């Protein structure tokens, strides 16, 4: 078995091949623009495992090697401190360190999402991107109208809309800006509908385990289609997490703990490391929970008195994530909190 460490960049790939005795067999520079040469190089290696850091834009490389590799390993870049803190940091050295760690079976691994999970994430994240774009454009429209004291709460409803804008007395420039922005907003809304339909069609083709998880999670209050899809695509198989604390850490909902000089540990702000989409979905769900479920509202109010609004809603989101994790882990529907 050979072990290949790969330092992957947008324009250059540095590879180091080691044998079972951790002796360097071959080193090479490859180029993303020449995928056929990359395949040829790895086919010539023989039986191999390969490791690369889980940084941006690695999917294509993983999919390229999956048919021939005995295993493709993703290294957690946050835990590969030996590379991050190296005084001598070159692409060649990084590839060598990765190969040696793989040969020693010491690579701190990052989760490797399945091809279906990668597609699911791409769709759900794209919908969030479009929703943010739509919100941004709506704010710009309101800003233009506010300058003329013409904004209204129901601007984007059927009662107002284009008909309302046509009746306004605006200067030529503002009318041009509004027409352009309104057209942009309508285009984004149409794209959002298409994306939602695509996600719905994608969900219908789900394997049994995913379909069951989708139905389970929807039994929880505050969980609609958007939240359900965000949680499912980001968590994947929940059995990969050791416990609820690990899930909360993955969502970046755990506080930074600071302790020094034997003093009592003090919790700071949340880490915000991990899945931003999952964290956003849970905070949104938490607001719906405290508005509609008395038991969750009392939990929120109790924490708010002591720590304020922001920490209270984050705490509710964290507790709710623990509940969702338990539901998926145990394959059990939601049960209301005991009074």
N, C-alpha and C positions, 0 to 999 in steps of 0.2 A: 504493500500500500504506500502510495506517495501522498505527501501533504503539501498543498499549494496555498501560499499566502498571497493575497491580492490587495494592492493599494489602488483603489479605483478613483479616478478623477474624470472630469468631463471630456478632456482631450487626450489623456494618457493613462494607461494601465500598466502598473509594474507588478510582475509576478515572480515569485520565488518558489522553486520546487525542492522539497526535502524528502529523503527516503526515511525508512523506519528508524534509522540510526541518527536521524537529524543532521545528516550530511547534505549540503547543498548540491543538488544534481544539476539544476539548470536555473538560469535567471533570464528574464526577457522583458522587453518593453513592447507593449501592444497598443493598438489604437482603436477606440470605439467606432471610428469611421470604417473599420475593416473587420466586420464580424466574422467573415469567412476565415480570416487568418487566426482569429481568436479560437474558433472551433478547431482548426487544424492543429494549433499549438496544444490544446488540451487533449485532443485525441491521441497525440504522440506521447503524452505523459504516461499512458497506461492506466491502471486502476488508481483512482485518486479521490481524495476529499479536498474540498476547497473552502477557504474562509475569507470573508471580507467584512469590513465594518458596515453596520446598518446606517449608512448616511443617505442623503437624498439621491434619487435616481439610480437605484441599484436593481430595480425590478427586471429591466431588460437583460441585465447580465446574468441574473439568477435563472431566468427563463431560457437563456441561451445554453447554460451549462447543465440544467436539471436532467436532460436526457442521457448524459454521459457520466455525470459525477456519481460516485457512491453516496456522497452527502454534500450538500451545500450548507455551510454554517454561517450564520450572521453573528458577528461579534458586537457586543454592546459597547459603543464608543465611549460612553461615560465611565465604564469600568475598566477600559483598557488604559489605565493610568501609566503603564510602563511606556506607552507610545506618546501619550499626551504630554508627559513630563520629561521626556528624553531631552538631554542637552544637545545631542546630535540627532536631528530629525530630518531624514531624507526619505523619499519614496522607497528606495531600495531597502533601507533599514526597517521601515515600517512593514514591508512585505515579508522580510526575514523573520521579524518578531512574530507576526501573525502565523506564519508557517510553523515556527517552533512551538508556539502555544498550542496549535492544533495537533502537532505530533505528540505533545505531552498530555493532550486532552485537558487543557487548562483554560480554554477559551471561555470568558464570561459571555454566555449566549444571549442574544436578543431573539424575540419571537419571530418565527418565519410564517407569515400569513400564507394561507393556501391561495391558489390562483383565483378561486371563487371569492374568497374574502378580500383579495386585492381589488377585484372588480367591484365588489359591493362597496368597499370604502371609497373607491374613486367616484362612484355614482352619488353616494350620500354626501361626500365632501363637495362635489360639484354643485349639488342642490343648495348647500349652505353658502357657497360662494355666490351663486345667483341671487339668493335671498338677501345677502349683504349688499350686493350691487343694487338690487331693487330698492332697498331701504335708503341707500345713499342717494339715489336719483330722486326719490320722493322728498328727501330732506332738501335737496337743491331746489326742487319745484316750490316747496313751501317757503324757502328763503326768498326766492324771486317775488312771490306773492306778498310776503310779509313786508317787503320794501315799499309796496303800494297799499299796505293795510288791507289786503284782499284775501288773506288766508282764511280758511274755515275748516272746522274739525272734520266734516264729512266730505272733504275735497275729492277723495278717491272712491266715493260711493256712487251708486247709480243715480242718486238724486242730484249730484253736482257734476263732477267730471268735465268732459269737453264742453257740454252745454253751458256750464257756469263760466268757463274760461272765455268762451266766445262773447259773452255778454259784458265782459270787463272792458273798461277804458284803460288801455295800456299804451305806452309808447312803442314805437316800431321795434326797438331792440329787445325789450322785455317780451314782447309778443313772439318774436323769433326764438328767443331762448326757451320760452315755455313750450312752444310747439315742438322744438327739437328734443327737449327733455321728456316731454310727455310721450313722444314717439319711442324714445329709448326705453322708458318705463314699460310701455305696452309690449315692446319686443322682448324685454327680459321676463315679463310675466308669462308671455307665450312660451318662452324657453323653459320656464319653471314648470309649467303644466306638462310639457313634453318629458321633462326629466322625472317628474312625479310618476307619469305613466310608465316610463322605462323602469323605474324602481319597483313599481307594482308588478310589472311583467317579470322582472328579475326574481321577485319574491315567490311568484307562482311556480318557478322552476326549482325551488329550494329542495335540498335533500331532506329526508324525514326529520333528522335531528334539528336542523335549522328551523323547519316549519313548526315543530313542536315548541321550540324555544320562543318563536315569534308569538305564538298563541298564549304561552305562559306569561310572558312579560306584559302583554296587553291587559291582563287581569288586574294589574296594579293601577291605582288612581294616579292621575296626572301623566299617564303614559299614552300618548297618541301615536300616530304612524311615524312622525318625525323622530320622536324620542326612541321609539322601539327600534327603528332602523339604525339610528346612531349607536345605540348600546350594542346591538347585535354585531354590526360591522366592525366596531372597535374592539370589543372583547373577544369575539370569536368563540372558541371552545374554552369555557371558564375553568375547566379542569387544569389548565396550564398555570393557574394561580394557586399558590400555597394556601392562602386564606383571604379573608375579607380585607385585611390590612394591605396585602399586596395589590389587591384590585384598586383600593383607594389611592395607593402610591402611583399606580399606573395612570390613574386619572389626574394626578397632580393635585389631589384634594387633601393631602396630609400636610400639617404645618412643619415648617423648618424648626428644629429643636436646637436651642443654643444653651450651652452649659460650659462654664469655665471656673477654675479655681475652687472646685468643690461646692460652688453655689447651686441653689436649686435650679433645675432645668426650666427654661422659659420658652414657650411656644411662640414662634413668630408667624409671619404670613405663610400661606400655603406655597408649596414648591412650584406649582404650575408647570411641572415637568410631566412629560407623557402626552396623552391624547387631549389636545385642546377641544376637539369636537365633542368628545365624551364629557368633558368638564362643562362645556357650554350647555349641552343637552340636559345634564343633571341639574344644573342651577336653574334652568328654565322650568324643568319639571318640579323643582322644589318650590318655586313661587306659586305654581298652580296648586301644589299640595297644601300649602299653608293658607291658601285662599278658599279651599273647598273641603278640607278634612280637619275637623276640630281637634283631633288628637295630635296631628302634626302641627297645627297652629299653636297649641299649648307648648309643644316642644320648642318651637321657634320663639315664642314670646318669653319663655323662661331663659333661653340663651341670650336673647336680645337685651334683656335687662342687665345682664352681666358683661356682655362683650360687644354689644352694638349690632346694627342691622346686617352689615356685610358678613361678619363672622357667624352670625346666627343662620343666615341663609346657606352659607357654605357648609355649616355643620349639618343642616337638614339634608343638603345634597349628599353629603358623605354618608349619613345614616341611611338614606334612601338607596344609595348604591349598594350598601351592605345587604339591604333587604332584597334588591334585585339579584345580586350575586347568589344569595342563599336560595332564592326561587329557582334560578337556572341550574345551580349545583345539585339541588335535591329534586328537581323536576316537580315542583309543587306550586300551585297558584298562590296568589297574594292572599294573606290573611290580615285583617285589620289589627293594628297594635292594641294590646290589652289596655284597658282603661286604668 
